[in-house]
């Protein structure tokens, strides 16, 4: 299970997704919605913190 966490104006946001792809998609959506300090922790404990949109 991949855990996504971050902050918004209401406080902590904490979600879970089954795959890294789904977790990355949700993390990007949270950032687009104005959340900050968004990170993903994978089942092995690795932390992902960079989800900026790539310019096409």
URZIFEN-V191233 format. One record per pair of residues at least 12 apart in sequence whose ideal C-beta (glycine too) atoms are under 10 Angstrom apart, sorted by the first residue. I is the first residue (numbers start at 1). J is the second residue. Records with the same first field share a line. If there is no record, write none. Layout:
BEGIN
I = J / J
END
This chain:
BEGIN
1 = 16 / 17 / 18 / 19 / 23 / 41 / 42 / 43
2 = 15 / 16 / 17 / 18 / 19 / 20 / 21 / 22 / 23 / 24 / 26 / 27 / 40 / 41 / 42 / 43 / 46 / 48
3 = 15 / 16 / 17 / 23 / 39 / 40 / 41 / 42 / 43 / 47
4 = 16 / 17 / 22 / 23 / 24 / 25 / 26 / 27 / 29 / 30 / 35 / 38 / 39 / 40 / 41 / 48 / 51
5 = 27 / 30 / 35 / 37 / 38 / 39 / 40 / 41
6 = 26 / 27 / 30 / 31 / 33 / 34 / 35 / 36 / 37 / 38 / 39 / 40 / 51
7 = 30 / 34 / 35 / 36 / 37 / 38
8 = 30 / 33 / 34 / 35 / 36 / 37 / 38
9 = 34 / 35 / 36
12 = 35 / 37
13 = 26 / 30 / 33 / 35 / 36 / 37 / 38
15 = 27 / 29 / 30 / 40
17 = 40
20 = 40 / 42 / 43 / 46 / 48
23 = 40 / 41 / 42 / 48 / 51
24 = 40 / 48 / 51
25 = 51
26 = 38 / 40 / 51
27 = 39 / 40 / 48 / 49 / 50 / 51
28 = 51 / 52 / 53
29 = 51
30 = 51
31 = 51 / 52 / 53
32 = 51 / 53
37 = 49
38 = 50 / 51
39 = 51
END
